[in-house]
Amino acid sequence: MLLSGLSTLNYRNLAPDTLEFPAGVTGVFGENGAGKTNLLEAAYLALTGLSDVTRLEQLVQSGEKEAYVRADLHQGGSLSIQEVGLGRGRRQLKVDGVRVRTGDLPRGSAVWIRPEDSELVFGSPSGRRGYLDALLSRLSARYAEQLSRYDRTVSQRNAALRAGEDWAMHVWDEALVKLGTEIMLFRRRALTRLDDLSREANAALGSRKTLRLELTESTTPETYAHDLAARRAEELARGATVTGPHRDDLLLTLGDFPANEYASRGEGRTVALALRRAELELLAEKFGERPVLLIDDFTAELDPGRRSFLLDLAASVPQAIVTGTERAPGAALTLRAHAGRFTPELDMAEVGV
Ligand SMILES: Nc1ncnc2c1ncn2[C@@H]1O[C@H](COP(=O)(O)OP(=O)(O)OP(=O)(O)O)[C@@H](O)[C@H]1O
């Protein structure tokens, strides 16, 4: 995949502009607050339609009502124009001028690596579940659909529990078991490959401890209906569904211990990078093309092994955009970021200085 152009209008602190990106590595460097992360965030949004902000308004430049990003994406030998319009609480997506839904955008188009990925290891189970669900939703439109149906069913069932509607529970349970079982089975299948790829990546990062990925499940496909019935009284008392894949965790074991409790900060960072590389490999396997790689702040990576892993990874894909407070070595294009603007820097060797 290649992102040949990115246009932004009223996006966070970015000045309205259209940037062209070559194949290979584009390095974006500049001072803190220059807009480097915002550029990658805009690229990720335009490529995938995805954003993890809690309110879409955050993406709109303060003082403005609407924002717009556009990606010119080359995949499978053809060019498509992907546009995202953002307004108060809504996002509108178009591909080649036609309105589409998020799931209709190419699902393997980008992977974004950020310093805050360590939260995947040390943060809450919901963050790890979010990583898994986001990845599986990109691998399978069916998974995305069933997951959102399942989440809606949990909310509706919770409302019925709070209203004490014991008589209606068998209807909700039936829907929940059907959707939840499909989700659990899909997760189990995908985890086998994700586990292999993450372990390989963790070893490639120089870790001497073996990484293992497992699901900790609050129930199983075989026992779901029974487990729901067994906890009915407790769920009615709490007014919440406590059994099902929305309560599962992705257990990361490093060596003999859970990484979230025992890993050092550096080991945790290595595990997070391994998870992202596994994501990249899985998407490439599924869609037959390597995603555009967005690496935010490679200079935050102080460990030389992890830093060169990041730069090698950037060099291994058809295209990567790598930000930092220093220039990324070996870049095909270097952009200097300042106050939301990005200016090409001449290669001093090329101009004979
Ligand atoms: N909606 C918005 N409107 C205007 N400015 C915004 C908006 N959202 C964020 N900003 C500003 O964008 C600026 C740039 O942020 P960004 O995170 O992209 O910087 P950065 O270059 O990645 O910096 P660092 O090197 O510290 O990570 C911040 O100063 C922030 O206040």
The ligand as an SDF file (V2000), in Angstrom:
LIG
                    3D

 31 33  0  0  0  0  0  0  0  0999 V2000
   -8.3290   20.5480   18.0320 N   0  0  0  0  0  0  0  0  0  0  0  0
   -7.1790   21.2240   18.0880 C   0  0  0  0  0  0  0  0  0  0  0  0
   -7.1100   22.4970   17.6230 N   0  0  0  0  0  0  0  0  0  0  0  0
   -5.9450   23.1880   17.6490 C   0  0  0  0  0  0  0  0  0  0  0  0
   -4.7950   22.6750   18.1470 N   0  0  0  0  0  0  0  0  0  0  0  0
   -4.8110   21.4380   18.6340 C   0  0  0  0  0  0  0  0  0  0  0  0
   -5.9980   20.6290   18.6340 C   0  0  0  0  0  0  0  0  0  0  0  0
   -5.7140   19.4420   19.1800 N   0  0  0  0  0  0  0  0  0  0  0  0
   -4.3930   19.4780   19.5290 C   0  0  0  0  0  0  0  0  0  0  0  0
   -3.8510   20.6620   19.1910 N   0  0  0  0  0  0  0  0  0  0  0  0
   -2.4720   21.1060   19.3710 C   0  0  0  0  0  0  0  0  0  0  0  0
   -1.6210   20.4330   18.4640 O   0  0  0  0  0  0  0  0  0  0  0  0
   -0.2850   20.6100   18.9320 C   0  0  0  0  0  0  0  0  0  0  0  0
    0.5950   19.5700   18.3150 C   0  0  0  0  0  0  0  0  0  0  0  0
    0.4150   18.3190   18.9040 O   0  0  0  0  0  0  0  0  0  0  0  0
    1.2090   17.0020   18.4390 P   0  0  0  0  0  0  0  0  0  0  0  0
    0.8580   15.9930   19.4580 O   0  0  0  0  0  0  0  0  0  0  0  0
    0.9320   16.6780   17.0350 O   0  0  0  0  0  0  0  0  0  0  0  0
    2.7150   17.4790   18.5800 O   0  0  0  0  0  0  0  0  0  0  0  0
    4.0510   16.6580   18.3020 P   0  0  0  0  0  0  0  0  0  0  0  0
    4.7970   17.3840   17.2380 O   0  0  0  0  0  0  0  0  0  0  0  0
    3.7520   15.2200   18.0760 O   0  0  0  0  0  0  0  0  0  0  0  0
    4.8070   16.8700   19.6600 O   0  0  0  0  0  0  0  0  0  0  0  0
    5.6720   15.8600   20.5680 P   0  0  0  0  0  0  0  0  0  0  0  0
    7.0460   15.8250   19.9510 O   0  0  0  0  0  0  0  0  0  0  0  0
    5.6400   16.5470   21.8870 O   0  0  0  0  0  0  0  0  0  0  0  0
    4.9760   14.5380   20.5850 O   0  0  0  0  0  0  0  0  0  0  0  0
   -0.3830   20.6390   20.4290 C   0  0  0  0  0  0  0  0  0  0  0  0
    0.2460   21.8090   20.8820 O   0  0  0  0  0  0  0  0  0  0  0  0
   -1.8820   20.7140   20.7140 C   0  0  0  0  0  0  0  0  0  0  0  0
   -2.2130   21.6780   21.6610 O   0  0  0  0  0  0  0  0  0  0  0  0
  1  2  1  0
  2  3  1  0
  2  7  2  0
  3  4  2  0
  4  5  1  0
  5  6  2  0
  6  7  1  0
  6 10  1  0
  7  8  1  0
  8  9  2  0
  9 10  1  0
 10 11  1  0
 11 12  1  0
 11 30  1  0
 12 13  1  0
 13 14  1  0
 13 28  1  0
 14 15  1  0
 15 16  1  0
 16 17  2  0
 16 18  1  0
 16 19  1  0
 19 20  1  0
 20 21  2  0
 20 22  1  0
 20 23  1  0
 23 24  1  0
 24 25  2  0
 24 26  1  0
 24 27  1  0
 28 29  1  0
 28 30  1  0
 30 31  1  0
M  END
$$$$
